[in-house]
Amino acid sequence: MKEEEKNSKREFVGSNPTPCTTERTLCISKIFAVIYNLKKQGYSERTLLPMAKWLKMLANSVDLDNPEAVKDFIAKQNWSVAFKENVVNAYEHYCRFHGIQWSKPKYKRVEKIHRVPSEEDINKIISHASLKYALGYSIIRDTGLRPIELEWLKVKDIDLENGVVYPRTAKHGEGRVLRLKPSTLAMLKKYIQKHNLKPNDNLGFVSRRLTENWIRLRNNVADKLQQPHLKMIRLYDLRHFFGSMTYWKTKDIVYTQRLMGHRNIKNTLRYVHLVNFDKEEFIVKVARTVKEACQLIEQGFEYVTEIDGVKLFRKPEQFLSFHFRPSELH
């Protein structure tokens, strides 16, 4: 998406720069009026900023008050269907606010199902991060938080005794209660103490920087370990990993929806397809003591049965854990 925005600034197909009114300032003020109206309706700044950018981009090359010209202009651009859909939706708000009649073109993105990375591969990348980013990525892996939700997270939103997180859910989703792994909680306590964070303080993460750092880190680790498939793991795949693991453990799509913070269960149903139960290969481990059993459960293993006095646990090979100590982080 960002690459397409860069390209859109360089060259337009069939562009004929025309201000939407006789004065450029009036054009910008009409766009501002649309954005301000949406802000009053509760739209977030994260949603409004790109929308304003797309409308200004259109205004630089076509008359916004001429819907047919706008439609023709968008159709000629070498953009993905998903990007065209975003631009059309932004212009739809402009038309509604200013009472412009138009026939909205149909651009429907094709939803792709991404492969869920193994926990081993995720942790290979995290183990090479600094303490701050290892903590951030571990929180996302453990809880399925969106990067923006991690940016919003405050110290007071976390029960530091029990490792329970009460995040503010993005996209108007319901509140949820999530749990950190003991190793992540230990990192978090160390981080809070090191930076002397107070209850009302944010943890210091910025969504955009989380993504940018992940891409650099992921690519460096892939080159260092000579494992090019690691370059395919997106930061959002850590959230998909959490959703897939949750559904695999519970087989409860509604419970998974709640933990993911989805308003529409259609967004959760993709995790049913991400986990193939029919052709699953499992890692099997045994526990002879209560302590060993607790450790396996914390690692995501599922109890199966008891034979000859030992308890058998299993976990899909796809979700095999790669464990590292916080002291190994740099």
Secondary structure, DSSP 8 states (H G I E B T S, - for coil): -HHHHHHHHH--TT-----SSSSHHHHHHHHHHHHHHHHHTT--HHHHHHHHHHHHHHHTTS-TT-HHHHHHHHHHS---HHHHHHHHHHHHHHHHHHT-------------------HHHHHHHHTTS-HHHHHHHHHHHHH---HHHHHH-BGGGEETTTTEE----STT-----EE--HHHHHHHHHHHHHHT--TT-B----HHHHHHHHHHHHHHHHHHHT-GGGGG--THHHHHHHHHHHHHHH--HHHHHHHHT-SSHHHHHHHHHHS-STT--EEEEEESSHHHHHHHHHTT-EEEEEETTEEEEEEEGGG------GGG--
